[in-house]
Amino acid sequence: MNTVSYHTDQKNMIFRYFERNNDRQISASEIKEELAAANQKIGLATIYRHLDSLEKQGVIRKFADESGKKSCWQYAGGNENCSGHYHLKCEKCGKIIHLDCGFVSDID
């Protein structure tokens, strides 16, 4: 994990969870449940702090739902060019598909 500036067990666990689930969006409550299952007690404020740090480092990307009230994050793999293409989201399962096609820029 080269892109993370400091290492804590909790932050590493969050990072690894994103790596394992890199094809879908993850909520803070899902992370809390995952860590609880691994006997790691962590508050949501701490999770949000780690998510903010990982997002600033380009490791994950933040997505808001249609209402703008709930957020989810997805692994970006440190790919800073992730904002340079479109994302399609399945309305049934929530999976994000990276659409990296040159012709899409003509749609704008």
Backbone bond lengths (Angstrom), bond angles and torsions (degrees), N, CA, C in turn:
res aa  C-N    CA-C-N  psi(-1)  N-CA   C-N-CA  omega(-1)  CA-C   N-CA-C  phi
1 M - - - 1.445 - - 1.524 107.76 -
2 N 1.287 117.96 83.16 1.452 123.59 -175.48 1.517 113.66 -76.84
3 T 1.318 117.91 -29.01 1.451 120.75 -170.40 1.521 113.81 -84.88
4 V 1.317 118.83 -6.32 1.451 121.48 -177.55 1.522 108.76 -93.08
5 S 1.335 116.34 128.58 1.460 121.01 -171.12 1.527 113.59 -73.75
6 Y 1.299 118.66 -37.55 1.446 119.78 176.27 1.517 108.26 -135.73
7 H 1.318 115.55 155.41 1.456 119.47 -172.12 1.527 110.70 -117.93
8 T 1.306 115.57 126.41 1.455 122.13 167.56 1.519 105.52 -127.43
9 D 1.309 115.88 157.54 1.462 118.82 178.88 1.522 111.11 -57.71
10 Q 1.336 116.05 -42.78 1.458 119.42 -178.57 1.524 111.50 -64.72
11 K 1.316 117.22 -44.55 1.466 120.42 -179.80 1.525 110.29 -64.79
12 N 1.321 117.03 -40.10 1.465 120.53 177.25 1.519 111.16 -63.33
13 M 1.335 116.93 -39.47 1.461 120.08 178.82 1.531 110.70 -65.21
14 I 1.326 116.78 -39.95 1.460 120.82 177.92 1.520 109.82 -63.72
15 F 1.324 116.05 -46.12 1.466 120.75 178.44 1.525 111.05 -58.36
16 R 1.319 117.49 -47.89 1.476 121.63 -179.26 1.528 111.13 -62.75
17 Y 1.329 116.82 -36.75 1.465 120.55 177.70 1.536 110.09 -61.65
18 F 1.327 116.31 -42.80 1.468 120.10 176.61 1.520 111.30 -64.27
19 E 1.308 117.65 -41.11 1.471 120.54 178.58 1.525 111.22 -60.20
20 R 1.339 116.48 -44.38 1.462 120.90 -178.73 1.528 112.20 -69.43
21 N 1.308 116.84 -26.20 1.469 121.94 -176.61 1.517 110.17 -117.72
22 N 1.314 116.49 45.48 1.458 121.40 -171.18 1.523 114.74 -72.42
23 D 1.321 118.08 -6.82 1.461 120.45 -177.70 1.521 113.08 -102.74
24 R 1.325 116.95 11.13 1.467 118.42 -179.11 1.524 111.31 -146.58
25 Q 1.304 114.79 164.64 1.453 120.96 177.94 1.521 109.71 -86.83
26 I 1.310 115.37 146.31 1.461 121.61 -174.23 1.519 108.89 -128.56
27 S 1.319 116.14 134.90 1.463 120.64 178.10 1.530 110.17 -93.40
28 A 1.307 115.42 162.99 1.468 120.57 178.28 1.527 110.42 -63.08
29 S 1.320 117.57 -35.98 1.466 120.00 -179.90 1.531 111.28 -67.99
30 E 1.337 117.89 -34.18 1.465 120.35 175.05 1.524 110.83 -63.13
31 I 1.330 115.87 -40.55 1.463 120.14 179.00 1.516 109.65 -64.29
32 K 1.330 116.80 -43.11 1.469 120.97 178.94 1.528 110.30 -59.14
33 E 1.345 116.94 -43.08 1.466 121.32 178.43 1.524 111.28 -64.26
34 E 1.331 116.77 -41.95 1.471 121.42 179.53 1.522 110.71 -62.01
35 L 1.321 116.47 -45.39 1.463 119.82 -179.91 1.524 111.31 -68.30
36 A 1.323 117.60 -36.92 1.463 120.87 177.49 1.531 110.39 -62.92
37 A 1.336 116.73 -38.47 1.463 120.92 177.98 1.527 111.40 -64.79
38 A 1.340 116.20 -24.38 1.466 121.49 178.24 1.528 110.71 -96.94
39 N 1.335 116.54 17.42 1.468 123.29 179.46 1.522 112.86 60.75
40 Q 1.321 116.50 33.13 1.465 122.47 176.02 1.522 108.03 -109.69
41 K 1.307 116.39 110.28 1.458 120.05 177.48 1.521 107.81 -86.49
42 I 1.322 114.66 124.98 1.461 120.62 -178.40 1.517 108.12 -149.81
43 G 1.303 116.37 138.31 1.451 121.42 179.50 1.520 111.56 -82.92
44 L 1.322 115.07 157.86 1.462 119.48 179.79 1.534 111.46 -62.58
45 A 1.331 117.89 -34.13 1.470 119.89 179.01 1.524 110.49 -61.31
46 T 1.318 117.01 -40.09 1.468 121.02 178.13 1.521 110.47 -67.64
47 I 1.321 116.67 -40.35 1.469 120.30 178.11 1.524 109.90 -61.75
48 Y 1.330 117.07 -46.31 1.461 119.96 179.22 1.534 111.32 -62.04
49 R 1.312 117.48 -36.60 1.468 120.62 177.83 1.529 110.39 -63.38
50 H 1.339 116.60 -43.90 1.471 120.36 177.86 1.527 111.13 -66.40
51 L 1.329 117.42 -39.37 1.466 120.57 177.91 1.524 110.25 -62.29
52 D 1.325 116.70 -43.17 1.464 120.71 178.35 1.526 110.53 -60.61
53 S 1.314 116.89 -43.42 1.467 121.33 179.94 1.529 111.31 -64.38
54 L 1.322 116.91 -46.01 1.466 120.71 179.49 1.525 111.44 -64.82
55 E 1.334 115.89 -36.00 1.468 119.76 178.35 1.531 110.02 -66.45
56 K 1.318 117.70 -44.80 1.471 121.18 179.44 1.524 111.71 -61.79
57 Q 1.317 116.72 -28.99 1.464 121.53 -179.75 1.522 111.94 -84.94
58 G 1.334 117.75 -4.19 1.453 121.07 178.62 1.513 114.35 81.32
59 V 1.325 117.06 11.75 1.463 121.18 -179.03 1.522 110.86 -79.06
60 I 1.335 116.30 -35.55 1.461 121.79 178.93 1.526 108.83 -130.45
61 R 1.336 114.95 162.04 1.470 121.42 175.84 1.506 108.75 -121.82
62 K 1.309 115.49 145.33 1.458 121.90 -179.51 1.525 109.91 -98.53
63 F 1.324 116.01 136.78 1.452 123.48 176.76 1.517 108.22 -128.76
64 A 1.320 117.17 134.93 1.464 121.80 176.13 1.524 108.43 -100.60
65 D 1.343 115.32 149.38 1.461 118.00 176.68 1.519 109.57 -74.36
66 E 1.310 115.80 179.08 1.454 121.16 -174.91 1.521 112.22 -59.68
67 S 1.322 117.64 -32.58 1.467 121.15 -179.21 1.523 112.09 -80.32
68 G 1.322 116.70 -18.05 1.461 120.65 -177.27 1.514 113.10 79.69
69 K 1.327 117.15 4.81 1.466 121.32 -176.45 1.520 113.42 -94.22
70 K 1.323 117.11 -24.01 1.459 121.14 -179.02 1.521 109.13 -121.30
71 S 1.317 114.63 144.36 1.464 119.49 179.24 1.516 110.34 -123.26
72 C 1.313 114.07 151.40 1.454 122.54 172.90 1.522 106.90 -134.46
73 W 1.316 115.17 162.53 1.452 120.75 -179.39 1.512 108.57 -128.25
74 Q 1.334 115.57 154.31 1.450 120.79 177.24 1.515 109.32 -138.36
75 Y 1.310 114.61 145.63 1.456 122.23 178.79 1.521 109.64 -61.58
76 A 1.315 115.72 130.81 1.463 121.03 178.24 1.515 110.57 -111.26
77 G 1.310 117.46 -8.63 1.455 121.30 177.38 1.512 113.75 64.83
78 G 1.334 116.66 23.81 1.445 119.33 -178.72 1.513 112.94 73.35
79 N 1.318 116.97 10.20 1.462 121.68 -178.95 1.522 109.13 -79.04
80 E 1.308 116.66 98.35 1.449 120.95 -178.31 1.523 112.14 -68.25
81 N 1.323 118.06 -16.74 1.458 121.65 179.28 1.522 112.08 -84.01
82 C 1.321 117.35 4.00 1.463 120.72 -177.73 1.524 110.84 -59.37
83 S 1.324 117.51 -29.46 1.461 119.16 179.14 1.526 111.32 -78.57
84 G 1.330 117.43 -6.26 1.453 121.28 -177.92 1.512 113.96 -89.06
85 H 1.319 117.13 7.61 1.461 119.22 176.04 1.520 109.44 -141.57
86 Y 1.309 116.36 174.72 1.455 121.71 -177.38 1.519 111.09 -90.65
87 H 1.334 114.61 158.09 1.460 121.30 176.93 1.516 108.61 -124.44
88 L 1.309 116.03 132.57 1.455 122.54 174.42 1.517 107.79 -106.62
89 K 1.325 116.05 136.37 1.464 120.35 -179.24 1.523 109.25 -119.06
90 C 1.331 116.40 126.55 1.458 121.74 176.28 1.523 108.46 -69.32
91 E 1.313 116.50 126.80 1.458 120.54 -179.40 1.529 112.57 -71.44
92 K 1.322 118.02 -20.52 1.464 120.90 -179.55 1.523 112.51 -85.99
93 C 1.329 117.34 -51.65 1.466 119.82 -173.37 1.522 113.63 -106.44
94 G 1.328 118.37 -12.73 1.449 121.60 179.09 1.517 115.19 83.44
95 K 1.321 117.33 2.52 1.464 120.90 -179.74 1.522 110.05 -63.67
96 I 1.334 115.79 139.46 1.455 122.36 178.51 1.521 108.78 -101.62
97 I 1.318 115.42 132.87 1.464 121.53 177.56 1.518 107.46 -115.71
98 H 1.305 116.91 126.08 1.455 122.09 178.08 1.530 108.19 -81.93
99 L 1.312 116.20 119.63 1.457 122.20 -178.40 1.520 107.69 -102.62
100 D 1.306 115.42 102.59 1.457 121.63 -174.12 1.520 110.10 -110.51
101 C 1.320 115.58 69.19 1.467 120.49 -176.97 1.517 109.70 -122.57
102 G 1.305 116.56 133.75 1.453 121.58 -179.87 1.510 113.21 -63.16
103 F 1.335 117.43 -33.62 1.468 119.65 -177.34 1.516 112.45 -68.29
104 V 1.322 118.47 -19.75 1.456 120.88 -177.17 1.529 110.86 -65.76
105 S 1.300 117.86 -29.43 1.466 120.33 179.94 1.519 111.45 -63.42
106 D 1.327 117.80 -22.08 1.459 121.30 177.25 1.516 112.28 -71.59
107 I 1.348 117.39 -17.81 1.457 121.89 -178.24 1.523 111.05 -72.23
108 D 1.322 116.90 -33.63 1.473 120.56 -178.99 1.476 109.19 -54.50
